[in-house]
Amino acid sequence: MRIKMCSLHVTDPAAAHAFYTGTLGFDTLLAMPEANLFIVTSPDSGGVGLLLEPSDNPIGESYRKGVYDAGLPAIVLGSPDVRADYERLSAAGVGFRGEPTEDPSGLSAVFDDGHGNLIQLHQD
């Protein structure tokens, strides 16, 4: 077995799609604006999809907001160079919660995706 797709509740799927493709560099797996359906993938994922799920369901919105309000990352993205990605994304206007930090698990940094989620970058 392998992961084929997972979802991330976002406040605006179309705007999140623009951020994840335009700013983060993900590829579009599926875009159906008329259905508010957007699935992205990272170029090296082997086709694993990330569904940018609308947060119009009260249960999904409650979960998204609870995780965000607790300061917890909704997902972790691997990066070969967290410091370089931090500099590149900061220059593009992405809001980080602080500079990259190192702990026993490695180097990481957390940013706000602007669509209701905190995302952790972790060095591969």
QUISUL-V929275 format. One record per residue. RES is the residue in one letter. SS is DSSP state (A for helix, B for strand, O for the rest). OMEGA is omega in whole degrees, 0 to 359 (999 if undefined). Layout:
# QUISUL-V929275
res | ss | omega
RES | SS | OMEGA
RES | SS | OMEGA
This chain:
# QUISUL-V929275
res | ss | omega
M | O | 176
R | O | 177
I | O | 178
K | O | 180
M | B | 171
C | B | 183
S | B | 178
L | B | 179
H | B | 180
V | B | 182
T | O | 180
D | O | 184
P | A | 181
A | A | 178
A | A | 177
A | A | 178
H | A | 179
A | A | 179
F | A | 184
Y | A | 178
T | A | 185
G | A | 184
T | A | 183
L | O | 177
G | O | 176
F | O | 176
D | B | 176
T | B | 171
L | B | 181
L | B | 175
A | B | 176
M | B | 184
P | A | 181
E | A | 178
A | A | 183
N | O | 185
L | B | 181
F | B | 177
I | B | 179
V | B | 177
T | B | 175
S | O | 186
P | O | 184
D | O | 187
S | O | 185
G | O | 177
G | O | 177
V | O | 183
G | B | 173
L | B | 179
L | B | 177
L | B | 191
E | B | 176
P | B | 179
S | O | 180
D | O | 175
N | O | 183
P | A | 179
I | A | 179
G | A | 180
E | A | 178
S | A | 179
Y | A | 181
R | A | 182
K | A | 179
G | A | 179
V | A | 180
Y | A | 182
D | A | 178
A | O | 180
G | O | 182
L | O | 175
P | O | 178
A | O | 177
I | B | 177
V | B | 177
L | B | 177
G | B | 179
S | B | 176
P | O | 181
D | O | 183
V | A | 182
R | A | 179
A | A | 178
D | A | 177
Y | A | 180
E | A | 181
R | A | 183
L | A | 176
S | A | 179
A | A | 179
A | O | 177
G | O | 179
V | O | 183
G | B | 178
F | B | 178
R | O | 180
G | O | 178
E | O | 177
P | O | 179
T | B | 179
E | B | 174
D | B | 182
P | O | 179
S | O | 179
G | B | 183
L | B | 180
S | B | 175
A | B | 182
V | B | 177
F | B | 178
D | B | 181
D | O | 179
G | O | 182
H | O | 173
G | O | 183
N | O | 167
L | B | 182
I | B | 179
Q | B | 169
L | B | 180
H | B | 183
Q | B | 179
D | O | 999
